[in-house]
């Protein structure tokens, strides 16, 4: 027997038992995967039943490092500026964690009531399964408190800094400033 034939025989002998072993486990693995997903459907069904039982509104907490604008307040709806776009949160919203970009957070305290609007520079929002919304931001102010002349001056300053920036760090900081001041300008024009 040649060397190549011996190698081929050994190779096929090594691989045959494994092939049989893998094919014998396929039905068992398929059963395990199917069993793993069954409780998930039951959980979704149970959550839907619990949502039908919930009659209260949504609990809202809106915090800054130095103060709390809302603390466990009952609200109807909150509209947030997420990284992927604006999104609304109402009672029984799917649990979510979202990063917020510079923009306007709108809070509707009562059904059909007026929206309280706050400008935020960015932050995070977490929505729990118990209709609890927590928004944490570094800076926030009411839209009416923003000075339009200061926004125009800040935007011009950061655009000029971006245009002359040669260092990547300085350019990134200027880009963030431009994004925030553009969002402020847009918020003022929409108010």
N, C-alpha and C positions, 0 to 999 in steps of 0.2 A: 504494500500500500504506500502510495506517495504521501509526502508531507502535507500537501494541499488537501488531500482526501481526509487525512487524520484531523486536520484543523476544522474542516467542514463538518465531520462527524461530531467532534466535540462541541462545536458551536451549535449544531442543531440539537444535540442532547441537552445542552444547557438551556436553550430557549424553549424547547417543547414543554417541559414541566411548568415553566412560568406562564406560557400561553394558556395551558389548561387551567392553571390556578386563577388567572385573571378572568377567563371566561366563566369559570365556576362562581366567581364572586359578583358578576354583573347583576344577576337577579337580586342578590342580597343587598347590594348597594342601591339599586333602584327602589327596593322596599324601604330602606332606611331614609333615603331622600324624600320619598313620598310621605313617610311617617313624620318627618321633621316639619313638613309644611302644614299638616293637618291642624295642629294647635293654633297656628297663625290665623287661619280662617275663623276659628272659634273665637279668638281674641278680638278680631275685627268686629265680629258679630256682637260680642259682649260690649265693646266700646260704643257701637252704634246704639245699643239698647240704653247704655248709661247716658249717652248724649240726649236721647229722647226724654229721659227722666229729669235732666237738668233744666231748671226753670229760671235760675238766676242769670245775671248778666256776667260781664267779664270784669275781673279784678285787674287794675292797672297800677303799676309802680314805675315812675319816671324819675330817675336819679342822676345827679351830677356828683362830682367828688365832694362838693361843699354843701349841697342842699338836696332836698327832695321836692320836686314840683308836684308829683302825685304820689300818694302812699296808700296802697290797697284801696284805691278809689274804684267805685263801680262806674263803668263807662259802657257805652253802646258799641263804639267802633273806634279804631285807631288806624290811621293810614301812615305807613312808614316808607322812607326812601331807601330801599334795599340796594345792594350792589347790582343785582340783576334787574332792578326797576322798582317802581312803586308797588306796594302791595297793602291790602287792607286786612285787618285782623278783627274778627267778631267773636262772640261767644262760641265755644265748641270748635275753634280753629284747630287744625292738625298741629301737633307739637312740632316746633321748629326752632332752630337757632339761626339767626341771620346777622350778617354784618351790614351796618348802615353806612351810606355814603353821605357827604354833605347835602343837605336838603331840608325839606319841611316835614315835620311830624304834625299831623292833624288829629285832634282828639274831639270826638263827638260824645259828650257826656250823657245826653238824653236822646231818645228816639226823635228824629226830626229837628233836633236842636242845632244851634250854631256850632261851627268848628272852631276850636281854639288852635291857633297855629303857632308852632315854635320852630325856629331855625336851629338845626344841629350841625356840628362840624363833622360828625361821624360817630360811630359807636356800635353797640350790639343790642339785639333784641332776642329774648327767649320766650317762647310761648309754651306753656305746659299743658298737659292733657286736662287739667282742672280749670281751664279758661283763665289762667293767670298769665298776664303779659308783663314782663320786666324789660324796661328799656334803660340802658346805662350809656351815658355819653359824657365826654369831657367838657363840652361847652354847649349851652343852649340859651336862647333868648326868644322873647316874643317877637313876631315879625314887625309889630309897630315900633319896637325899640331900636330897630336898625336904622342908622343914618345913611341915606342914599349918597350923599356927597363923600362920606368916608369910604363907602364901598367902591365908588368910582375911582377914588384916589388909590385905594389899596390894590384894586385890579390893575391899574396902570403901573403901579410900582412893581408888582410881581411879574407882569408881562415884560417890563423892561429888564428886570433881573434875569428872567428866563432867556431873553434875547442875547444878553451879553455873557451868560454863564459859560465857563469853559470846563469847570470841574463837575463831575457827575453828581456829587452830593449837593452842590449849590443848585444845579439844574433841577434835581428832584425836589428840593425844598421849594423852589420857585414854581414848579409845576403843581405841587400840592396847594400852594397859595392861590394860584390862578384858578384851580378847580373850586376851592372854597369860595372865593370872591365871585366867580361866575354863578355859582349856586345861590349866593346871597342876592346878587343882582336879579336873577330869575325869580327868586322868592318875593322880592319887593315889587317887581313888575306884575306878578300874579295876584298880589294882595289887593 
